[in-house]
Amino acid sequence: MLRLIFCLLLTTSAYADDTTAHNFEAFLVDIRTQAINQGISTATLDLVFKGLTPNPKVIELDRTQAEFSQNFWRYLGSRVSPYRLKNGGKLLKAHQDVLQHNYQKYGVPPHIIVAFWGLETNYGNNTGNLNLVRSLATLSFDKRRSVFFTKQLLALLKLMDANIIPLDAKGSWAGAMGNVQFMPTNVAAYGVDGDGDNKIGLWNNKDDIFASAANFLQKIGWHRGERWGREVTIPSEFSYQLASLKIKKTVDEWQALGVRTATGKNLPSSAMKASLVLPMGYNGPAFLAYRNFHAILRWNHSILYALSVGHLSDRLAGTRALFAKPITEPALSRDNIQFIQTTLNQLGFDTGEPDGISGPKTRAATRNYQRANQLPIDGYVGYQLLQQLQDS
């Protein structure tokens, strides 16, 4: 906690000095020029930029994202909670008519939409309370991902200028807004005015919220009538290196390799392609992920997020909890992951620049390390790997 406060104070100081304030003013002048060139009115810009300053809290939040530090069971337990199950079931029934209407139009089942709603904002209870213009201006001014957030800021200003989004709209630290946390470019590309009032009411208009979510999922690859995936079991003698989203086999091929349902029964015969996902390595649960799983990943690139959406949607549709037994394992801090990355680099297994984020390159390096040391090749960046590297 002291470290977090200290970092926040440093960040606040950095944003508060005269040089930074001057640079931010110059930055806003440049953004204003870009916005005017895109047809955004000076009246809108005068209103939203008046007295605007960067928000140091946003920078701190940008550096500490839960998806990169929690393990599967901790993450799933906090997302697929008794509260979300109970209230999700009630809301599924309460909004069945509009959800079914969207299902007919877009092909995305009601329980999938409600699962996204639950994970994104706890069914609208946590839509964010930070000024969207200030958050996106801060992230655009910050050098780390300036290009991406400048694009989002300009898209937001255009939506506000068109009176589609309120000028004082609030949202997440990253600029996501409303019940399903759309970024501005997604509002512009996929937002739907479900009730025909010439606005996209993502905060309190269920017609717009559900239609926008369903339209987005359809456009990014959701296939009508197909499931996202399923929990499975794998044999003890299994080639764990096959567990990768890059490897796709038919369900029949997975069956031939010994993969079975969560209860140990044969998989249904199918030529549908799937990938095997082991979110906690060979000792943890296993899932076959179909192409709708990849659509969920296009909404949010976190595998843990996608599995949680899938499992919450299954529970809302009436299935039981996972068959796999939870594993008690300490979560890794960013410092732990950075140590793993640094050590693997030193051993000749390239993770790239150590950043404390367990991404695809770190998992690939882990597989190479496991292969070289005759360990199960599952690519799992977890506590066991940390211990192995600390002892090496």
MIPA-705041 format. One record per residue (C-alpha): residue in one letter; x, y, z. Coordinates in steps of 0.1 Angstrom, whole numbers, plus 5000, padded with zeros to 4 digits. Example, Ala and Ser with C-alpha at 12.3 -4.5 7.8 and 13.67 -1.06 7.14 Angstrom:
MIPA-705041
A512349555078S513749895071
***
This chain:
MIPA-705041
M500050005000L502850245009R504550174976L501250244957I500850574976F504450664969C504050594932L500850794931L502551084948L505351074923T502951054894T500851344908S503951554913A505051484877Y501751594864A501551894886D504752074878D504752384856T506552224827T504051934825A501052174828H502452384799N503052074778F499451954785E498152294773A500152264742F498851904738L495252024740V495952294713D497152014690I494051794698R491852094692T493352144657Q492951774649A489351784661I488452094641N489951924610Q487551634616G484551864617I484051894655S482752234665T484752484685A481652534708T481952164719L485652184723D485452504744L482952334768V484852004773F488352154774K487552434798G489852404829L490852054818T493851904836P495451554835N494251294860P497251114877K494850854891V494250734856I497950674849E498350474881L495250254872D496750204837R499750034853T497849794875Q495349574857A493949264874E493849044844F497649024844S498148924881Q495348704893N495248324887F492248144872W490448044903R490848374921Y489648554889L486748324883G485648324919S485448704920R483648734886V481248434888S480048524923P476848424941Y475648784936R476148774899L474448444895K471448544916N470948884901G471848774866G469148514867K466548774878L467649024851L467648754825K463948704832A463049064836H464449164802Q463648844783D461449024757V464149264745L466949004748Q464948754727H464249024701N467949094698Y468648714697Q466348684667K468148984650Y471748934659G471948564669V473548624703P471748434731P470348634761H472548454787I475648564767I474548924767V473748924804A477048754812F478949034795W476749284813G477549114846L481349114841E481649454826T479649654852N478049424876Y474749474858G475149854856N476249914892N479750004883T479850204851G482650434862N482650784877L485550954860N485051224834L485651054800V487251354783R489651404812S490551034813L491150994776A493051324773T495351204802L496050874784S496451044751F498951284766D500850994782K503450854758R502850484765R499750434743S499250784729V498250684694F495450454706F494050694731T494150994708K492050804684Q489550724712L489551084724L488751224690A486050964685L484551064719L484551434710K482851354677L480051164695M479551444719D479551704692A476751504674N474751494707I474951114708I476951104741P476551374769L479351624772D479751544809A479651164804K481550954829G483050614826S486150394834W489650524838A490450384803G487550564787A485050284785M481450384790G478050264799N476649924810V478749724787Q481849954787F482250044751M485250244740P484250554719T485350394686N483150094694V480150324702A480650484668A481050164649Y478649924667G476450134689V472750084682D469850324688G467550044698D464450264706G464850524678D465350834700N468550944680K470850874710I472850574721G471850544757L474450304771W473850414807N470150354813N468450244781K468249874780D467049864743D470250044733I472549854757F471449504747A471249584709S474649744709A476249454727A474649194704N475549394673F479149424684L479449054691Q477848954658K480249194639I483349064657G482548694649W479848544670H478148254652R474548184658G473647854673E477147764685R478447744720W481547924732G483247604746R483047344772E484947204802V486746884794T489146634810I492446524795P494446194801S497346194824E499746104796F498946394773S501046624750Y500346944769Q502047154743L498847104722A497147344746S497347664726L494847894710K497047874679I496347504676K492947404663K491647054658T488246914652V486246784682D486646434667E490446474667W490446584703Q488446284711A490946064694L493646224716G491846124748V489946444755R486546374771T483746574786A484046704822T482246394834G484546164814K482146074787N482846074749L482646414732P479846454707S481046374672S481746694654A483946854628M483847184646K487347324652A488447394688S491547484708L492547334742V492947594770L494647514803P494347834823M496347694852G498547454834Y498347074834N497247054870G494247284865P490947274846A490747224809F488447364783L487747324746A487347674731Y485347704699R485247994675N482748194696F485448194723H487648394699A484748634695I484748684733L488548744731R487949014705W485849194731N488549154758H491848994750S492148834785I491748454784L490648464821Y487948714811A486748504782L486548194803S484648384830V482148514805G481648174791H481148004825L478848274838S476748244807D476547864812R475547904848L472848164838A471547904813G471147644840T474347444841R476247354872A479547474886L482847344871F483746984878A487447064883K488547114919P489947454927I493747484933T495047704961E497947884947P499448224955A498848484928L501848634911S502649004915R503949204886D507349194903N507148814903I506348804866Q509049044858F511448824877I510348524856Q510748724824T514248844834T515448504845L514048334813N515848594792Q519148524811L518648154805G518248214767F514448204765D513348524750T510348694767G511049034752E511449344775P510349244810D507149424818G505449214845I502749114821S502348744812G501548774775P501948534745K505748584742T506248504779R504148194776A506048084745A509348134763T507947934792R507147644769N510647654755Y512147654790Q509847354800R510847164769A514547214775N514147104811Q511846804804L508946954823P505246944813I505047184783D501947374792G503247734790Y501647824824V503248124840G502348044876Y503747994911Q505347664903L507447824875L508448104899Q509747854924Q511547654897L513347964885Q514148084920D515747754927S517747734895
***
